[in-house]
Amino acid sequence: MGAATSSFVTCPTCQGTGEIPSELEKQLVALIPYGDQRLKPRRTKLYVSLAVFTCLLMTSLIIFFLFPRSILVQPAGLSSSEVAFTDHSILLNVTNVLNITNNYYYPITVTQLNIEVLHLLLVVGQMEESILLHIGPLSSEQIIYSVTSKIDDENTYNICTWLKIKVHNVLQHIRGTLTCSYLSHTEQLAFQSYDYVDCRGNTSLPHSLVPHPP
C-alpha cells in the first residue's frame, strides 16, 4: 500500500479554491487589507484628548489648592492693663489681642505662642503658652493673651508714681512668635507691636476686638 495521505483543510486565504495540509493550519498568518475598518481604532483621538484634559485639570487643581499662600498674624493692640507697684519696681499685666488669618484652602492649627516684652531695649517680661486652635480654610480667629512685665528702671518708676505728671504712659515693645502646623508642616510666624500703657492706674483704653480685614 502507498503511504497514507495527509488530511487537508480549505485554505482560508484562497477564497475556497485551494487546500493546505491540516498540520500547517496553525501556522497561517492572516493578511488584513489596509483599508479594513479593524485597522482604524474608533474614537482614539477623543479618548486621548479626554485623558490629557483630565490630567491637566487635576494638575491645575492640585497646584491651585496647594500653592503656597500666607498666614497673617496682626496684633490688634492692647485690650486691658493692670498696674501694681513694689518698693522700686512696676508690675504691668497687659492683655493683648492677636488676629490670625488663614489664607489657605485647608485648615491650620495654632500650637504655641511665645511673647517677649521689652522696655528701653531690656527684656522685662516673657510668656510661653501651648495652644490648640484650629482655623478653617479662608477663616480668621483671635487669640487673647496676657503677659506680666517687671520694670526696675528708676526714671520710669518716678514718672509712673509722680502725681504732678498728668500723663503716665510706658512704651512697651512686644515681640512674638506664633507656631502653626498644616499638612504635616510646621511654620513659625514672627510679629511685633508697640503699646502705650498707662502705668499710673488701670485706665488703659481697650481696643476693638473685631478682626481687621486681611
Secondary structure, 3 states (H helix, E strand, C coil): CCCCCCCEEECCCCCCCCEEEHHHHHHCCCCCCCCCHHHCCCCHHHHHHHHHHHHHHHHHHHHHHHCCCCEEEEEEEEEEEEEEECCCCEEEEEEEEEEEEECCCCCEEEEEEEEEEEECCEEEEEEEEEEEEEECCCCEEEEEEEEEEEECCHHHHHHHHCCCCCCCEEEEEEEEEEEEEECCEEEEEEEEEEEEEECCCCCCCCCCCCCCCC
